[in-house]
Amino acid sequence: SGSVAYGSGALGGVIHFHTQDPEFSAENLQISTRAVVKYGGAYWEGERYDQERTARATFQMSTPRVATILGVSFKNFGELVAGEGLGPQAPSAYQEQDIDFKTKFKFNKHQVTFAWQQVVQDSVGSYEQVSQLQQFDIFQADPRIRLLTYVRYRFQADRPWLQSLTVTPAFQRSTEERDQMQRGANIMLHEREEVQTQSLTLEATTRPHEKWNIRNGAEIYYDVVFSEADEVKANGDSTLLPGRYPDGASMWNLGLFSLHQYTAGKWQFHGGLRYNRVSIEAFDQLLGTLSLPADAWVGNLRSSLELSSDQFLSLSVHTGFRTPNIADWTRISPSDLGIAIPNEQLRPERSTTAELGYHVQKEKLKVSLSAYYTELVDLMDRLPTPFQGSDSLMGQPVFTQSNVGQALVAGIEAQVQAILRPQLSLHTQWTYTYGQTVEDQPQPLRRVPPLFGKVNLRYQLQAFYFVGEVMAAGAQTQLSERDIRDPRIPDGGTLAWTILNAYLGYEFEPFTLALRTENITNQAYRYHGSSVDGYGRSVWLTGQFDL
């Protein structure tokens, strides 16, 4: 359903994460706890590097009407030690503290959920800026904080025209402070951004017919960005500067959607429609009041045919969009191309995708094959533009985001899971993507990943298991002009690589132990477009205790 269900940004697909839910008990009070510790390490030139030390504890309490779960985590990530010839990539270490709490109350057909999550990261350095580009002596986020809290009310009516009603008000706050000192300088730039998001979502499900299910929803989001900066000299003198974004810039996002599912014999049909309206407001001392309204209609159609009891064929066509956000549009600060100036004529990026799939769901064999083709229009890119009669500002070239691009993306995805013997199973998945611009002189689309995938064999003998895994990626030498300038991509493109991993585990209640060895042959490799190289030969040990 893509953009119809999830809104802006869901052009190609969605990864939907669910946090752990506490479960109601059948009767009486039940209490459970879990403790997890994890250690990851590597050796480089005879010295041991602690790459991860994590501890997490969870506590769950359940009754037939109240269920609560509380989790606390402490994580210490050391410098990432890459493969042969590369070694530690500093600065890449940081610390993290997490806390999450969720409680549910049930009253007949009514259920209320309250959730609170917070993630705090400290001293998050940038290997790219400090060591790779060697432009800064200091470049780190400290701290980086994300807070999410919401209340969810659900009414289970179980009536044809109202199966359920869900209302969710939520609040999010993301804060980041950064310290930057250019190489050889004695002035520290301190930046701080805070984004506050208030939202309200309503969702109702209906079932007017046993073969027809409907999901209708409305959502509204309000974002505000607070941005400030200051320079601190070696003698302690401080100068207040404009932030990376106009302070107080705001964005309204309203969405209305309707999703339908209908079953007719061996056919199943899915369809949906969404309307989205976005409005961004900002004020800048140099540019004055800025305003950008944008809207989009998107839809999807999908049909699937049951070829047999365990084989299915599916065909879908859906449209998507990505509206300009505050970072796209209102950032008035130096970029890698110069000074970026807002464009009040900017429009959403749009996509149209067709996808064909074939699926097998047998007891010992599961296969999923899909091929897709996507057309992208109104792609946003930075172009030179005059400002107040000049092509420069503060001594740097002036650019603006504009809708100038069209492109196509096509790909194939394959996944197979098979039980070869009672104790032996196979799992493999591969993805290939092709992308290019549509213009007089087409060129590769930016950061298109190469062919990549994995194959693993799992052997299970009662409480013991062993997994051997091969992960690989092809070379990517088809580069756009921006890829060629991108310091994260090696000259000529990203090299092909193959690594070997092994996993070993044993369960003996209430304990579980797992040993993981990554990159056994210590290959040097990098995911295409990444600013750091992958782990070298390393060992990870995890222990879990349930009570």
N, C-alpha and C positions, 0 to 999 in steps of 0.2 A: 504493500500500500504506500510505501515511501513517503513523499511529501504530503499526501492526503491525510495520513494519520499523524505524521510527526512534524510537518511544517517546513520552514525554511532550512535549507542545507541538506535535506535528504534527497540528493540528486541521483545517487547511484545505489544507496543502500543504507541500512541502519544497524548499529550494534546497540542492543537494548539490554542494559544491566539491571538486575533486580537485587536489592539488598536483602539479607536474610530476614525472614519473617518469623516471629515467635509463634508457636503452635499451641492451641488450646488443648488441655488435657481432657480425657474422656470422663474422668471423675477425680475428685480430691486434688490436693496440692502436689505438684511434681516440681522438683528442682534438679537442674543439671548444670554442670560446669565443663569447660574445655580450656586446656592450656596448650599453646603451640609455641615451640621455639625453633628457630631456623638459623643456620650458619652457612655462609658461603665464603670460600677462600681460594687463593691462587698463589703460586710461587713465581717470582721473577728475579733472575740473577741471584738465586740463593736466599732471597728474602720473602717472607710470607706477607701477603696482603689480605686483610679482612675485607671482603667485598660486600658482605651483608651480615648483620646481626639483628634478628627480629624476635620479639616476644609479643605474644597476644594472649589475652585471657577473655573468655566470654562466660557470662552467667545468665541462665534462663530460668524463669519461674512461670509455671502455668497452672491455671485452674480452668474449670469449664467455661468461665465467663471473662477471665482476665489472663493475658499472657504478656510477658515482658522479657526482653533480651537486652543485655548491656555488654558492650565490647570495648576493650582498651588495647591499643597497640603502641609499641615503641620500636622504631626502626633506625638502624644506623648503617648507611650505605657508604662503603669506602670507595677509593679510587678504582675505576673500572680498569682491569688489567686485560689488554687486548692480546691477540695472538702473536705468532712468531715475528720477531724483529720490531714489535711496536711497544709492548709493555704498558705501564701505568699511564692513563690519560687524565692528567690533572689540569684544572680542577673538575672533578666529576662527582666528588663525594658530597653527601648531605645527610641531615638527620630529619626524622619525621615522627610526629606523635599524632595518633588518631583516637577518637572516641566516637562511639555510635550507640544510640539508645532508641529503642522502639517498644511501644506498649500498645496493646489492643484491648478494647472492651466490647463485649457482645451482649446485646439485649434483644432477645427474640430475633426479629428481622433487621435489627439495626446494629451497625458495627462502626466504632470510632477508633482510628489509629493516630497516634502521635509519634513523630520521629524527629530525631535531632542528630546531626552528624557534623563533625569538625575535623579537618585535616590541617596540621601545622607543619610546614617544612622550613628548615633553617639552613642558612649558608649554602644555597644552591648555586654552585659556580657554573660558568660557561666555558667549557673546554674549547669550543670553536673560537670565541673572541680572544681568550687569553693565550692559548697555546698554538692553535692552528693558524689563525690570522695574525697573531702576535701584535694586535692593535691596543690591547689593554693590559695593565698590570693587575687590575682588579675589575671583575665584572661578575657580580653575584646578586641573587635575590635573597633577602634576609630581613624579615620573614616573608613567607608566602602562605596565606591562610584562606581556607575555604570553609564556609559555614552554610549548612542547609537545614531548615526546619520546616515541617509541614504538619497539618492536621487533615485527616481524610475521613469523611463521613460516607458510609455506604448503606443504602436501604435496599434490601432484597425483597421486592414486591411479588415476584413470580406471577405476574399477570401478562396477558398477551401484549398489551400496549405499553407495559412498563415492567420489564423483567428486573431491572436494577437501576439505581440512581447513585452516582458518585460525585461528591463535591470536595475539591481539594484546594484550600488556600495555602500558599507557601511563601517562604522568604529565603533568599540566598544573598550571601555577601562574600565577595572575593577581594582580598587585599594583597597587594604585592609592593614591597619596598626594594629598590635596587640601588646598589653602590657601584659606581663606575669611575675608574681612574685610567686615563690614557697612558700608554707606555711613555715613560720619561717625563711625565707631567707631575705637578705637585698639587693639583686641584681635584677634589673629589666631587663628582656629580651624584646627588642623591635624588632619586625619583620615587614618587609614591602614587599608586592608583588604587582606588577602591570602587568596585562595582556593586551596587545594591539592586536586587531584582525582587519585585513583588509580583505574585501571580495568583490567578484564580482559574481553575479548570472545572468544568461541569461535563459529565458524561452520562448518557442514558442508553440502556440497551432495551430493545423491544423484540418481540417474536410474534408478529401478527399471524403467522402460519408456521406449522411444524417444520416446513422446509425453508423458511425465510427468517433470517436474523438481521437486525439493524442495530448499528451503533452510531448515535449522534453525539456531537460534542461542541463545546465552545470554550475558548481559552483567551485569557488576556494577560499580557506581561508588560511590566513597566520597569525599565532599566534606567539607572542614573549613574554617571561616571564622575567621580571626584579625582582630580589630577593636579599634582603640584610637584615642584622641583626646586632645588637650591644647590648652589655651588659653595663648597667649603675649601678655603685656601689653607696652606700649611700653617699659617699663623692663627688660624681659628676664625678668621673673618668669613661671614656667610652672606651670600647674595641670593635673594629670592628670584626665581625664574618661572616662566610659564611651564605648565606641565606638558606631557606628551599629547594630551587631548584637551580640548576646551573644558575647563572646570565646570561641572554641573550639566554637561551634555546629557540629553535624555532621549529615550526611545520607547514609543508605544507599539505593541504588537498584538493585533486582534486576529483570532482565527476561528472559523466556523467550519465544521466538517460533518459528513454523513457517509458511513460505510455500510455496504449491504452484502449479504451472502445468501445465495439461493441454490438449493439442491434439486435437481430434476433427474431422477434415475441415476445413470452413471456419470452425469455431468454435474459439475459444481461451478457456479459463477460468482465472482467477486467484483464489486464496482464501488466507486466512491467519488466524492467531489469535495473540494475545499476552497474557501475564500480566505485570503490573508490581506490584512491592511497594516502597513507599517508607517510610522511617522517619527522622524528624528528632528530634534531641535537642539541648537547650540548657539553660544555667543562667544565670539573671539574679538579681542581688542583690535586686531589688525583688519579682520574681515567683516566685523559687525555680526548681525543676527543671521543665522543660517537655518534653513528649513528644507527638509527632504521628505515628501510623501511618496509612498510606493505601494502598489497592491498587485495581487496575482490570483488567478484562478487556475487550479490544477485538478486533474482527475485520473482515475485508473480503471482499467477493465482487465479481468483475468478469468480465464476458463481452464478447467482441468477435466480430463476424461479418464475414467477408470477403465483401462484396457483389460485388466483382469483383477483378481482379488489382491494382487501384490504388485501391480504395475500401473503407473500413472503418467499421463502426458499433460503438460501445462503450457499455455500461451498467454502472455500478458503484454499490455501496452499501457504505459503510464507517463504522465508529465510531472516535472519537478521544477523547483525554483530555489534561488538563494537571494534573499534581499540584501542590499548593502547594510552593514551594521555600523556601529559607531567607530570601530577601529578602521573599517574600510574607508569611511567617508570623512570623518572629522579630524583625523590625525594631521596636525600641523607641526611637523617636526622633521628633522633630517632623516632621510632613508638612504638605502644604498645607491639610489639614483639621483638624490638631491632633496629638495623641499617638496613635500606633498601638499597640495592645496585642494580643498573640497570642491566637488562638482555637483551643483544643485540639479543637474539634468540626469544624474545617474539612475539607472533602472535595474531591476532584478535580473540576475542570470537565470536562464530557463533551459530545460532539457526535455527531450522526448525519447523514451526508451522502449524498445521491443525486446522481449525475452522468451526463449523457447526452452523448455525443460523436460527431462525424462527421468523418472524416479522408480526405483525398485525397492520394495520393502518386504523381503523374505526373512524367515527366522534366522538364517545363517548368512544372508547376503543383503547388504544395503548399498544401493548405487544412486548417486545423484549427479546428473549431467545437465549443464545449462550453457546456453550461448546467448549473448546480448549485444545489442547495437544501440548506441546513444548519440543523439545529435544535440549539441550545446550551442546556444545563441546568446548574444548580448553578454559575452564573457567580459569581465572587468580586467583592465590592464592599465598600467601607468604610461602616460604619453606626455611629451613635452608640451607646455602650454604657456602663453604669455601671461604675465601678471602685472597689472597697472602699467602696461606699455613696455615691460621689460621681460626678458627671458631668464632673469636670475633674481634671487632674493637672498640677502645676507651672504652674497658672494657665491651662492650655490645655484645650480640649474633648478628650474621650477617644473614640476610634473603634477599631473592630476589623474585620478582614476576615471576611466571612460569606458563606455560599452563599445568595444571595437572588434571583438573576436568572435569567430565561429569555429567549432571544432567537432570532430567525431571521435568516439571511443567505442571500441569493440573488444569483446573478450570471451574466453571460454573457461569454465570452472568444472572440475571433476572431483568427485569424492567417492571412495569405495571403502566399506567395512565388511570384512568377511571372517567367519569362524572356520579355520582350516582344520583344526582338530579340537577335541573337547577342551584342551588346555592352551591351544595356540590360536591367536587371532591376528589379522592384518588390518592396518588402517593406512590409507594413503589419500592425499589431496593435493591438487595442482591447480594453478591459476596462471592464465596468460592474458595480457592486456596490450592492446594496440591503440595509440592515440595520435592524432595529427590535427593541425589547424586546417581550416577551409578558407583558402585565399588564393591569390594569383600564383604565389610561390609557397605552396604548403611546406610546413616544417613540423617536426615531431612536437607533440604536446609536452608541456613542462612536467618533469618528474614522473614519467610513466614507468611503473615498475617492470622489471624483466620477468620472464617465466620463473616461477618459484613454487616450491612445494616440499613435501616430506613423505617418507615411508617409514612406518614402524611396525615391528613384530612384538607381540606381547605374549609371554608365557605365564600362565597362572596355575599354581599348584596349591590348592587350599588357601592358606593365609599368606603364601609367598608369591611374589610376582617379579618378573624381569622384563624390561622393555629395551630393545635395541632400535635406534632411530637414525635415519639419514635425512638431513635437511640440505637443500641445494637451491641455488638461484643462478640463472644464466647471466651473461654479460649484458650490460645496457650501454650501447654505443650510439643509439639514436637520441641525440640531444637537441633541445631547443637552444636558441641564442641565450636565454637566461640560464639554462642548465650549464652552458659553457662558461658563463661568468660566475656561476655558483661555486664558492670555495669548498662546499661540502661534497662536491662531485669531482673525483680525480680527473686530471687531464686525459681526454680521450674517452672518458666514460667509466662506469663502475665495472670492476672485473667479476667474472663468474667465480662461484665458490661452492664448496661442499664440506660439510662438517658432520662428525659422528657424535652421537650422544648415547648415554646408557642410563637406565633408571632401575633401581632395585628397591623393593619394599617388603615389609613383613608386618602383619597385624596379629597382635596377641592381646586381646582385651584386658584392660582398658587402654593399652598402648598401641601406637602405630609409629613405625620408623620408616623413613624413606631416604635413600641415598641417590643423588643425581650427579652424574659426571658429564660436563658439557665440553664440546670441542676437543675430543680425546686426542686428536692429532695436532692440536694447537695451531690451526690454520689462522692466518690473518685474513679477515673478511669484513665487509661493510654492507649494510642494507643500503640500497640506492637512495640517495638524498639525505641520509642520516649525517649528523654532525660528529658522531663518534663511531669508532670501530666496534665490532662485536666482541663478546667475551672470548678470551683465550682459554687454554685448558684450565678448568676450575671444577671444584667439588662443592656440593651443596648437601647438607644434612638437615633433615626436618624430623622433629619428634612431636608427637601429639598424645595428650593424656585426656581421657574422657571419664567423667564421674557423674 
